Amino acid sequence: MKKLLFLFVIIPFLLFQGCKEENPFTKVDISNIKITQKLYRFDKDLYNIPEDSLTKEVPRLIKQYDGFLELYSNQIIRIGSPYSKDFPERLKVFKSDYVVSETYKYAEKKYKDFSPYFSEINKAFKYYHYYFPDKAIPNVYTYVSGFNVAIATDSAILGIGLDFYLGKDFEFYPNLALPYYIVKKMEPYMILPDAIRGWLAMEFAPTDSMNTLLDNMIYGGKILYVMNAIMPNVPDTIKFGYSQQQIEWCKENEEEMWSYFVEKKILFSTERILIKKFVDEAPFTIPFGRKSPPKTGIWIGYRIVSKYMKKHSEISLRQLMEEKNSQKILTYSGYNP
């Protein structure tokens, strides 16, 4: 069983429009790729059960949803095992909570038909199967989490919390006390990139040896590179949530950013507080000022990985993701903006 990956709010990395010509993996034929992937509307199934029938329906839910129900109850809404005696009552309390139930009603209307979103996810996983044919293809489950978990993954499960994608003006979002730079991205168009990023982050989880700023930059860059390969026709601004102004800022300041990393001698720093300034979500990258986008370290990491892959076309995506030596990737990329 793979280690579970839970992401509270999945916020996009960046990527700029001009990068596509640097990625040789964007033009492949997937018309003959066959995968088995199913969509389960767990949210609808759960809320279609009458309150007085919930107890007798729990065995059916356990049988029908198997591992997902355990994931949902233990790790997403955290009410304990579905095999416990008081599980039906705990589930009833959660299900009948006013905010949760009203959120479901809104989500049900907004996502009455989830098939367009599933179609895009399925298409991305065909590309994924093309590049990683021996990797598992997860089934997709939709749910309402009480604003706990946006994307949840397990070895054969990709769960999507619809309550995180109801639009920035959804009435309950202000009560979450989240900053606006996060809330503004809680939109339906972020389902696909968030889902794919969440899956990749589980399949290619960072190792314990990933300690330096450069390690984090390169790791984020590799995730972005694979995302670009398996979602080649999705606009970059939608996939990774950068405005055109932010894109232009990165392009115009790439050399200055890299000089900062080199001159300050921080690429091999293991100081977590410093690393977070360059790779975590924020309104902007603090050392680069208020006009800068957030996560500029990840952007530079993507640029390094792109140069590396362009220079070494014999390297596959699998080999890229299996390469753990960040300094090697930097050195052999010849990156020098």
N, C-alpha and C positions, 0 to 999 in steps of 0.2 A: 504493500500500500504506500502510495506516495505521501509525502508530507503535505498536509493541507495548507493552502495559502488563502488568507482572508485579507481583503483590502477594504478598508472602511469607506473611503471615497477614492476612486481611481481617477487621478488627475493626469492629463496627458503630458508626455514629453513633447519636445518640439521637433519640427522638421521644416525645411524651407522648400519652396516650390522649385527652385533651381537645382535641386539635388537629384532629380529623377534620372537624368542622363548619366549619372555616376553609378547607378545601380544596375548591373547587368542582369539581374534576376527578375525584371519587371515584365518581360515579354516572353511568356511561355504559354503553351496550349494545354488547357486543362479540360478540353471538351470531352475527352475520353476517360477522365479520372472518375472513378466510382468510389464513393465512401458510404458507410452506413452511419447515419446520425439522425437522432429523433428529437423532437421538441415535446416537452411535457409542460403543460400549463398547470403546475401545482397550485398556483395562487387561485385559479378559478375552481379547481377541484375542491380545495379546502373550504373556500367560502360558499360553495354551492351545497355544502352539507348543513342541514338544519341543526340548530343548537341541540335539540333533544335526540338527535341521531348520532352525535359525534362519538360517544363512547363505543357504540357498536360498529362504527365505521373505522375506528383506529386500526383494527387488524387488517382491513382492506388496504388502508394507506401504507401500512408496514409492508404488505405483500407487493403492492403495486410500485411503491417508490423505494423500497429496499434501502440501499446506502444513502440515498439523498435525504430521506426522512431523518436518519440519524444525524447527518450533517446539519440539516436545518434545525432540528430541535436542540442538539447539543452545542453547536458552534455558532449558529446564526442568530436564533432567538433565545438560546441559552435557557431552556426550561427543563433540561434533563432528558434522559433516555426515553424513547417511545415505548420501551418495554417496562417502564416503571408503572406501578399501580395507579399513581396519581397523575399520570401523563395526560389522560383525556381532560381532566379538570384544569390542569395547567394550560393545555392547548386552548381550551374554551375561554379561559381568562384572557389569554393573549389575543385570540381571534375576536373577542367581543370588546376589546379596548376601543374607546371612541376614536382616538386619533388613528389607530391602526386600521380599524374598519372603514373609516371615512377615507383614508388614504387608499385602501384597496378599491373602494367604489370609484375613486377618481382614476386610479390606474386601470381598472377594468374598462372604463369608457375610452381612455386614451389608447389602450393597447388591446382593444376588443379583438383585433386581428393582428397577431404578432408575426404572421408569416413573412411580411416584407423584411423584417429585421432578421428573422431566422434564415431567410434566403441568402442574405449578405454574409451572415456568419458561416453558413454552409459553404458558400463560394470561397471564403477565406481559408476554410479548412481543406478544401480541395487543393489549393496552392500549398498549404502546409503539408498535405500528404504527398504532393509531388516532390517536395524537398526533403521530407522526413518520412519516407514510406513505412518505416517500422514503428513509428510513434502512434500512440493511441489517439483515436478520434472520440471526443467526449460527446455524450448527449447533453442537450441544453434544457435547463429547468428554470422557469420563471417563478418568482415568489415575491412576497412583501415581507420585509424584515423588521419593521418597526424602526427604520433608519439605523440599523446596526451594521449591515454588511452589503456593499454594492455588488461585489463580484466574489464568488466562492468557488474554489476548485478542489477537485480530488482526482484520483487516477482516471476516472471515466465520467466525471461530472463537471459541467460548466454551469454554475448557477448565476442568475442575473436578478438582482434586487430592483424591481421596477420602481420602488419608492425613491430611488436615487435619480430617476430620469423622467421627472414629471414636469420639467420646465422651470426656469429660474423664478417665475412668479407664483409657483405653487404656494398656497396659503400657509402651510405648516413649516416651510423651510426657514422663515425667520426665527422660529422657536428653537432651531437647532444650534443657534449661536455660531454658525459657520461664516467665515469672511466671504464677502461678495465675490472675490476672485475665484473661489471654489464653487459657490452657488451658481454663478453664471454659466458654468459648464455642466450643470446637472440637467442636460437636455437630451432628447431622444437620439440625436445624431452621435452622441458619445457612447452609445451602447456597443457598437461594433468595435471601435478601437479599445475601449476599456476591457471588453471581453477577451479580445485577442491578446492584449498586453498581460492581462491577468493569467491567461493560460500559459503564455511564454515564460512568464516569471516563475511559474511552478515547474514547468518542464526543464527550464534552464536556470534553476535557482542559484543565487550567488553562493560561493563556497565560504568556508570559515577563514580562508586565507585572503579574502578580498577586503583588505584593510586600508589601503591608501586612497587618496583622492583620485589618482590616476586609475586605480582599479575600478572605482565607482563610475568614473567618466566612461571608461571603455566598456564596462558592463552595460550601462545604459545605452551607449552607442550601438552595441551589438543587438540589443533588443529592438531598437529603432530600425536597424538595418533589416532585420528579419521581418518586422512589421511592414516595411516598405515593399519587401518581396512578396508577401502573401496578401497584401491589399493594394496592388499596384494601380488600380483604377479609382481608388478613393482619394479625393483631394487632400493634399497634405495638411491644409489648414483645418480641415474637419477631423482628420485622424489625430492630429497632435495639438490642436487648440492654440496656435499662435496667430495673432493678428498679422496682417501684411506689414504694418508698421514695425512690429517686433521682429519679423523676418528680416526686414531691411536693416534694422539696427544691428542684428547679428552679422549680416553680411558686411556691413560697413565697418564693424568693430572687431572682426575676427582676429586680425593681426595684433591689435592692442590687447585683446583678452588673452591670447596665447603668450604674449610678452609678459603680461602680469604673472601668469602661472610660473613662467620660467624665471623671471627676475626675482620673484618672491621666494623661489625655491620651495614651493608647496605641493608639487605634484606627488611627492612621496610622503606627504604628511599623513599621519594616522589620527590626527586630532578630529574627533567626531564633530565637534561644534563647527570647526572650519569647513569640513567636508559638506555638512548640511547646507551651508551658505550657497554652495554651487550646484547641489544635486536635488535638493528638496523643493517642494512647491512653496511659493511665496508670491507676494505681489511683484517683486523684482529681485535681481541678484544684488544683495547689499553692497559688496565691494565695487560694483560697476555703476551704481547710482540708480535713481528712480526711473530713468528712461529705459533701462535695460529690462529684458524679459527675465523670468525666473529660470532656473535650471540651465544656465548657460554652460556649466561644466558638462552636462549631458550633450548639449549641442556640439561642443568641441569634440567630445568623445565620438559622436556620430561622424563628424568630419574626418577624424583620424581613421575610424573603421572603414569609411568609404574610400579613403586614399589607399588604405591597406589592401582592400579587396580589388580595387581597380588596378593596382600594381601587381597583384598576384591572382590573376584570373583562374589559375588552376585550383585555388582553394574553394571548397564547397561551403555551403551554409553550415552544414554539420561540423566541418572542420573548424570553421570560425567559432561556433558556439562551444566547441570542445577545447579551444585554446584558452588556457587560463593565465598565460603570461602576458600581462598588460604591457609591460615594458617592451617585450618582443614585438607586439603589434604596433606600438608607437615607433620603435626603431625601424622596422621593416616597412612601415607606411611611407617613410620619407616626408612626413607631414611637416610643413614649414610655410605657414601662410604669409 
